[in-house]
Amino acid sequence: MPSLLFTPLRLRGVSFKNRIGVAPMCQYSCHDGLASNWHLVHLGSRAVGGAGMVMVEASAVSAAGRISPADLGIWSDAHAAALAPIAQFVAEQGAVPAIQLAHAGRKGSTQVPWQGRQAVPSEQGGWPVRAPSAVAFNDAYPLPGEMTESNITQVVDDFAAAAQRSRAIGMQVVELHMGHGYLMHQFLSPLSNQRTDAYGGSFDARVRAPLRVVAAVREAWPQELPLFVRLSATDWLEGGWDVAQSVELARRMKALGVDLVDCSSGSIVPGSQGQAEPGYQVPFADQIRREADIATAAVGLITRADQAEAILQRGQADMVLLARELLRDPYWPLRAAAQLDEEAGWPVQYLRAVSATAKS
Ligand SMILES: Cc1cc2nc3c(=O)[nH]c(=O)nc-3n(C[C@H](O)[C@H](O)[C@H](O)COP(=O)(O)O)c2cc1C
């Protein structure tokens, strides 16, 4: 029986050669938000390693939407131009080039992780941050200003413009980052959204800004290309965002033209992470897939080929995304193919390393 992991997947006009995706992973390695050789080699290596989709890390839709001063961005044509060789190289390897579009909201203007997450002072390049409500993530993070309606409209426009730029450079999937406690998740969760206007309070009000972003991006992004959304399916906390709300949101997003929900969890407030164990977020992908009737991606501690295959065989997701395991081993997809008795598809340049009898 052929594996499902290596059965191509089609979403709209895009064909994925297998169901393994490189999850978005911030590298915190930019000056002024511009992609560098690091990004080309890092992402290019994973395309050479056989992934069916390679997703560029959270890319800020505005300078103020960065998490740290070293974040990647796509807020101008110069930023898009720096990303163009990545989209081209990834596609040349037969992988689908994808990009995650993001705005950090109240988690912006913080130091890179290896310098300890805390506010960046303005004299070191920090900037004022905005969020649905004027509540900081914790004492070390910046205190955000409350967003006005026109601030929200600006963010909607910034996401749409970033999608247009993504298209112009040959990206084939856009994923909207609506999880991990960043701006869109800050609107969704009652733990961060304390607004009393049309954007806070009821479920309908909390999903309003994210759905405006979805609608604007779908309009800017070609009909033949798939649109993904990453959600934190649950806040893991009483009174927070939960899976039932994720299901209802997924239904509404599907009606607006979202093709796949990438199911992560947590990170809206300190200590909202959940118990990480192998495949711990797979049940969210499963439930949202069944109850909202939409394609899903499973992510989180997926490290083995048989585990990934079983997730697909059980119908819990349509795609698996790997992050840290693909940092440890960019050739994971090629090894997984061998383990599942599939044609591995090593690059022709490397074939002499695959055959044990190869001679010069
Ligand atoms: C170095 C690193 C950077 C990350 N950056 C992002 C990011 O840009 N956007 C995002 O949605 N998730 C980000 N994540 C989370 C991953 O996409 C993934 O959801 C998480 O690591 C769980 O998958 P794993 O167990 O395979 O690592 C990052 C994770 C790591 C390890």
The ligand as a Tripos MOL2 file, in Angstrom:
@<TRIPOS>MOLECULE
LIG
   31    33     1     0     0
SMALL
NO_CHARGES

@<TRIPOS>ATOM
      1 C1         13.0550   28.2270   16.2480 C.3       1 LIG1
      2 C2         11.5460   28.2580   16.1830 C.ar      1 LIG1
      3 C3         10.9000   29.3540   15.6370 C.ar      1 LIG1
      4 C4          9.5010   29.3700   15.5170 C.ar      1 LIG1
      5 N1          8.8890   30.4040   14.8670 N.ar      1 LIG1
      6 C5          7.5680   30.3300   14.5720 C.ar      1 LIG1
      7 C6          6.9710   31.2450   13.6810 C.ar      1 LIG1
      8 O1          7.6200   32.0700   13.0390 O.2       1 LIG1
      9 N2          5.6260   31.1330   13.4800 N.ar      1 LIG1
     10 C7          4.8690   30.1750   14.0850 C.ar      1 LIG1
     11 O2          3.6630   30.1240   13.8880 O.2       1 LIG1
     12 N3          5.4410   29.2550   14.8930 N.ar      1 LIG1
     13 C8          6.7700   29.2960   15.1220 C.ar      1 LIG1
     14 N4          7.3660   28.2980   15.8490 N.ar      1 LIG1
     15 C9          6.5410   27.1450   16.2680 C.3       1 LIG1
     16 C10         6.6480   26.0220   15.2360 C.3       1 LIG1
     17 O3          6.1320   26.3960   13.9690 O.3       1 LIG1
     18 C11         5.9150   24.7510   15.7160 C.3       1 LIG1
     19 O4          4.5410   25.0250   15.7790 O.3       1 LIG1
     20 C12         6.4000   24.2710   17.0770 C.3       1 LIG1
     21 O5          7.8210   24.3110   17.1690 O.3       1 LIG1
     22 C13         5.9450   22.8370   17.3520 C.3       1 LIG1
     23 O6          6.4240   21.9560   16.3560 O.3       1 LIG1
     24 P1          7.6920   20.9730   16.6090 P.3       1 LIG1
     25 O7          7.3660   20.1460   17.8410 O.co2     1 LIG1
     26 O8          7.7830   20.1370   15.3560 O.co2     1 LIG1
     27 O9          8.9010   21.8280   16.8470 O.co2     1 LIG1
     28 C14         8.7460   28.2930   16.0130 C.ar      1 LIG1
     29 C15         9.4100   27.2060   16.5990 C.ar      1 LIG1
     30 C16        10.7770   27.1680   16.6830 C.ar      1 LIG1
     31 C17        11.4500   25.9490   17.2680 C.3       1 LIG1
@<TRIPOS>BOND
     1     1     2 1
     2     2     3 ar
     3     2    30 ar
     4     3     4 ar
     5     4     5 ar
     6     4    28 ar
     7     5     6 ar
     8     6     7 ar
     9     6    13 1
    10     7     8 2
    11     7     9 ar
    12     9    10 ar
    13    10    11 2
    14    10    12 ar
    15    12    13 ar
    16    13    14 ar
    17    14    15 1
    18    14    28 ar
    19    15    16 1
    20    16    17 1
    21    16    18 1
    22    18    19 1
    23    18    20 1
    24    20    21 1
    25    20    22 1
    26    22    23 1
    27    23    24 1
    28    24    25 2
    29    24    26 1
    30    24    27 1
    31    28    29 ar
    32    29    30 ar
    33    30    31 1
@<TRIPOS>SUBSTRUCTURE
     1 LIG1         1 GROUP 0 **** ****
